[in-house]
């Protein structure tokens, strides 16, 4: 069994995976910022979804 970091390191050894991962860096940065803001606001995922009016959606 791999840890998350070990699996990431293994996958990024593949040049195609590394290239795709690098291309997605802006999206990862946005997700990190959203997660930080949610935690800073003291909201659970369910609370954030409810505030966004997304409760009950399937997408």
N, C-alpha and C positions, 0 to 999 in steps of 0.2 A: 504494500500500500504506500502510495506517495503522499507527501504533504502537498498543500497547494503550491508552496514555493518550489518544491522539487519538480512537480508536474509542469509548472510554468517554465522553469529552466529547461527541462527536457523538450518541451514543445517549441520553445524559442530557438533551440539549436537548429531547427529546420528553417532554412533561409526564406521559404515562401510564407511560413507562419510568422516569422519575425517581420517580414515586409508588411503583411496584412495587419499585424498588431501595431506596428509603427504608424501605419496609415490611419488607424483608429484612435490614435493618441488624443486628439481633440475631444472625441466622444467620451473617452475614459475620464478626461479631466472634468468635463461637464457633469458626468455621473458622480465623481468624487465631490464636486462642489455641492450638488444637490443633496447628497447623503450628509455632508458636513452641516449644511443649513438645516436639514430636518432634525438632526441630532441636537444642534444648538438651540433649536426652537422647542426641544423636548417633546417632539411628536413621534408617535409610533407610525409604522407604515400604514396601518388601517386609518389612523386619524388624518394623515396627509391625504390619503385617497378620498376620504369623506369630504375633506375641505375642498378638494379639487372637483368634487361632484362626479367622481368616477365610480362610486360604489355600485356594484352590480354589473359593471361592464365586463365583457369577455375579451377585449383586446387591449 
